Amino acid sequence: MRSRVPWLLVVPAVLGMAFLVLPLAGLLVRAPWSTLPRRLSEPQVLEALRLSLVTASLATVICLVLGVPLAWLLARTDFPGRRLLRALVTVPLVLPPVVGGVALLLVLGRRGLVGQWLESAFGFSLPFTTAGVVVAEAFVAMPFLVIAVEGALRAADVRYEEAAATLGASRFTVFRRVTLPLVAPGVLAGGVLCWARALGEFGATITFAGNFPGRTQTMPLAVYLALETEPEAAIVLSLVLLAVSVLILVALRDRWVGAAA
């Protein structure tokens, strides 16, 4: 026999769902469907979409290369200051993105702590370039990957790794042949979240990389610019972002939930 529905929980749950879904429904209702194909084929829309997909994918690759070892370090080693390091890694989750962009400028800008050395030694400058977009997106997105992978590492059975080490496998071999396959769902989940966060990044990007069409103007920046002059175009661009995000998250939802379980 089914238990009675706890209305004290259902009512706020329905309100919460409405709070999240209604704005998206409003976007669909107000979309200029009759002119949608023409607007989607406009060169600036295609260029912004291409740039967004490329930079978000590159940022995700950077996060995977740096974030997976960082997650392993936090999950499998014990060293002084580990809790502080974990807190610092998650700071971009709560830090306003604009502040993150300012911080990147102070470190990687032409007069920044590292940026001035890069420019004097290699003649290379990151701010207001496509590479700067990738750096800004990776900065705000990496915590999502690290948290997901660290959780998967803590939940994995270490006996398999211990058995491989007993049989003579090196630490790197154990990590590559045993650990990574064990936490693959967590890496996938973190990668998806990381990519989606990078795709929607706005504040750090516009602060650190600017808003130059064809070079640093990603889809969120194009939405912001279009909203001031052409609201219908902003709606179309928002629909594209919504569709891409929903397709990716729905396609990998089962693996994501399985990894988080």
C-alpha positions in Angstrom: 0.0 0.0 0.0 1.3 3.4 -1.0 2.0 5.9 1.6 0.2 9.2 1.5 1.7 12.0 -0.4 3.4 14.5 2.0 1.8 17.7 0.8 4.2 19.8 2.9 6.9 18.6 0.6 5.0 18.4 -2.7 3.8 22.0 -2.7 7.2 23.6 -2.3 8.6 21.0 -4.7 6.1 22.0 -7.4 6.8 25.7 -6.7 10.5 25.1 -7.1 10.0 23.2 -10.4 7.8 26.0 -11.7 10.4 28.6 -10.6 13.0 26.8 -12.7 10.9 25.8 -15.7 8.6 28.8 -16.3 11.5 31.1 -17.4 12.5 28.5 -20.0 8.9 28.1 -21.1 8.7 31.9 -21.5 11.7 31.8 -23.7 10.1 29.3 -25.9 6.8 31.2 -26.0 8.4 34.5 -27.0 10.8 33.0 -29.5 10.4 34.4 -33.1 9.8 31.0 -34.7 8.8 32.4 -38.1 12.2 34.1 -38.5 14.2 31.5 -36.6 15.9 29.8 -39.6 17.0 33.1 -41.1 18.4 34.3 -37.9 20.2 31.1 -37.2 22.0 31.3 -40.5 23.3 34.8 -39.9 27.2 34.8 -40.0 27.6 36.4 -36.5 25.4 33.7 -34.9 27.3 30.9 -36.6 30.6 32.5 -35.7 29.6 33.0 -32.0 28.3 29.4 -31.8 31.5 28.0 -33.4 33.7 30.0 -31.1 31.7 28.9 -28.0 31.9 25.2 -28.9 35.6 25.3 -29.7 36.6 27.3 -26.6 34.4 25.2 -24.3 35.8 22.0 -25.6 39.4 23.2 -25.3 38.7 24.5 -21.8 37.3 21.0 -20.9 40.4 19.3 -22.2 42.6 21.6 -20.1 40.4 20.8 -17.1 40.7 17.1 -17.7 44.5 17.2 -18.0 44.9 19.3 -14.9 41.8 18.5 -12.9 41.9 14.7 -12.8 45.4 14.5 -11.2 44.4 17.3 -8.8 41.3 15.3 -7.8 43.5 12.2 -7.3 45.8 14.2 -5.1 43.0 15.5 -2.9 41.3 12.1 -2.7 44.2 9.6 -2.3 47.0 11.5 -0.5 47.3 13.1 2.9 49.5 16.1 3.3 49.5 19.3 5.4 47.1 21.9 4.1 45.0 19.5 2.1 41.7 21.0 3.5 42.9 24.4 2.6 43.8 23.3 -0.9 40.4 21.7 -1.4 38.7 25.0 -0.2 40.9 27.0 -2.7 40.0 24.7 -5.5 36.3 25.2 -5.0 36.5 29.0 -4.6 35.6 29.7 -8.3 32.2 28.0 -7.6 31.2 30.8 -5.2 33.4 33.6 -6.5 31.5 36.1 -8.8 32.8 35.4 -12.3 33.6 39.1 -12.8 35.9 38.9 -9.8 37.5 35.8 -11.3 38.1 37.8 -14.5 39.7 40.6 -12.6 41.9 38.1 -10.7 43.0 36.6 -14.0 43.9 40.1 -15.3 46.0 40.8 -12.2 48.0 37.5 -12.8 48.0 37.0 -16.5 47.5 40.5 -17.8 50.3 42.5 -19.5 51.3 43.9 -16.2 50.2 40.9 -14.1 52.4 38.7 -11.9 52.9 36.1 -14.6 51.6 38.0 -17.7 54.4 40.5 -17.8 56.9 37.7 -17.8 55.1 35.9 -20.6 55.1 39.1 -22.7 58.8 40.0 -22.1 60.1 36.4 -22.6 57.8 35.2 -25.4 56.0 38.3 -26.7 52.8 36.4 -25.7 49.7 38.0 -24.1 46.6 36.2 -23.1 44.0 39.0 -22.3 41.6 39.8 -25.1 42.5 36.8 -27.2 40.7 33.5 -28.0 43.2 31.8 -25.8 42.1 34.1 -23.0 38.6 32.9 -23.5 39.7 29.3 -23.0 41.7 30.3 -19.8 38.7 32.1 -18.3 36.3 29.3 -19.1 38.7 26.7 -17.6 39.2 28.7 -14.5 35.5 28.8 -13.6 34.7 25.3 -14.8 37.5 23.2 -13.4 36.0 22.9 -9.8 33.0 21.0 -11.3 35.4 18.4 -12.7 37.5 18.2 -9.6 34.6 17.7 -7.3 33.0 15.0 -9.4 36.2 13.0 -9.9 37.3 13.3 -6.3 33.9 12.0 -5.2 34.2 9.1 -7.6 37.7 8.3 -6.3 36.6 8.3 -2.7 33.7 5.9 -3.6 35.9 3.5 -5.6 37.1 0.3 -4.1 40.8 0.7 -3.4 41.4 -3.1 -3.2 41.7 -3.4 -7.0 44.5 -0.8 -6.9 46.2 -2.5 -4.0 46.0 -5.8 -5.9 47.6 -4.3 -9.0 50.3 -2.8 -6.9 51.0 -6.1 -5.2 51.4 -7.7 -8.6 54.2 -5.3 -9.4 52.4 -2.5 -11.3 53.9 1.0 -11.0 51.8 3.8 -9.5 51.3 5.3 -12.9 50.3 2.0 -14.4 47.8 1.4 -11.5 46.4 4.9 -12.1 46.1 4.4 -15.9 44.9 0.8 -16.0 42.9 0.5 -12.8 42.0 3.8 -11.2 40.9 5.6 -14.4 38.5 2.8 -15.6 37.0 2.6 -12.1 36.2 6.3 -12.0 35.4 6.8 -15.7 31.7 7.6 -15.0 32.8 10.3 -12.5 35.2 11.7 -15.0 32.5 11.7 -17.7 30.0 13.4 -15.4 32.6 16.0 -14.3 33.6 16.6 -17.9 30.0 17.2 -19.0 29.4 19.6 -16.2 32.6 21.3 -16.9 31.8 21.7 -20.6 28.3 23.0 -19.9 29.7 25.5 -17.4 32.4 26.7 -19.8 29.8 27.0 -22.6 27.7 29.4 -20.5 30.5 31.4 -19.0 30.0 35.2 -19.2 31.5 37.3 -16.4 35.1 36.1 -16.4 35.2 36.0 -20.2 34.1 39.5 -20.8 36.4 40.8 -18.1 39.5 39.0 -19.1 39.0 38.4 -22.9 36.6 41.2 -23.9 33.8 41.1 -26.4 35.3 41.1 -29.9 33.2 39.4 -32.7 35.0 36.5 -34.3 37.8 36.4 -31.6 36.3 36.5 -28.1 32.6 36.9 -28.6 31.0 33.7 -27.4 27.3 33.0 -27.4 26.6 34.4 -23.9 28.4 37.6 -24.8 26.5 37.8 -28.1 23.2 37.4 -26.2 24.2 40.3 -23.9 25.1 42.5 -26.8 22.0 41.6 -28.8 19.7 42.2 -25.8 20.5 45.9 -25.9 19.7 46.4 -29.5 17.8 43.5 -30.9 15.8 41.5 -28.3 14.6 38.9 -30.8 18.1 38.1 -31.8 19.0 37.6 -28.1 16.1 35.2 -27.8 17.3 33.2 -30.8 20.8 33.0 -29.4 19.5 32.0 -26.0 17.5 29.2 -27.6 20.6 27.8 -29.3 22.5 27.8 -26.0 19.5 26.1 -24.3 19.1 23.5 -27.0 22.8 22.6 -27.0 23.0 22.4 -23.2 19.8 20.3 -22.9 20.8 17.9 -25.6 24.2 17.2 -24.0 22.8 16.9 -20.4 19.9 14.7 -21.5 22.1 12.4 -23.6 24.5 11.8 -20.6 22.0 12.1 -17.8 22.0 8.4 -16.9 25.8 8.2 -16.7 25.9 11.4 -14.7 23.3 10.2 -12.2 25.1 6.8 -12.0 28.4 8.4 -11.3 26.9 10.6 -8.6 25.1 7.7 -6.9 
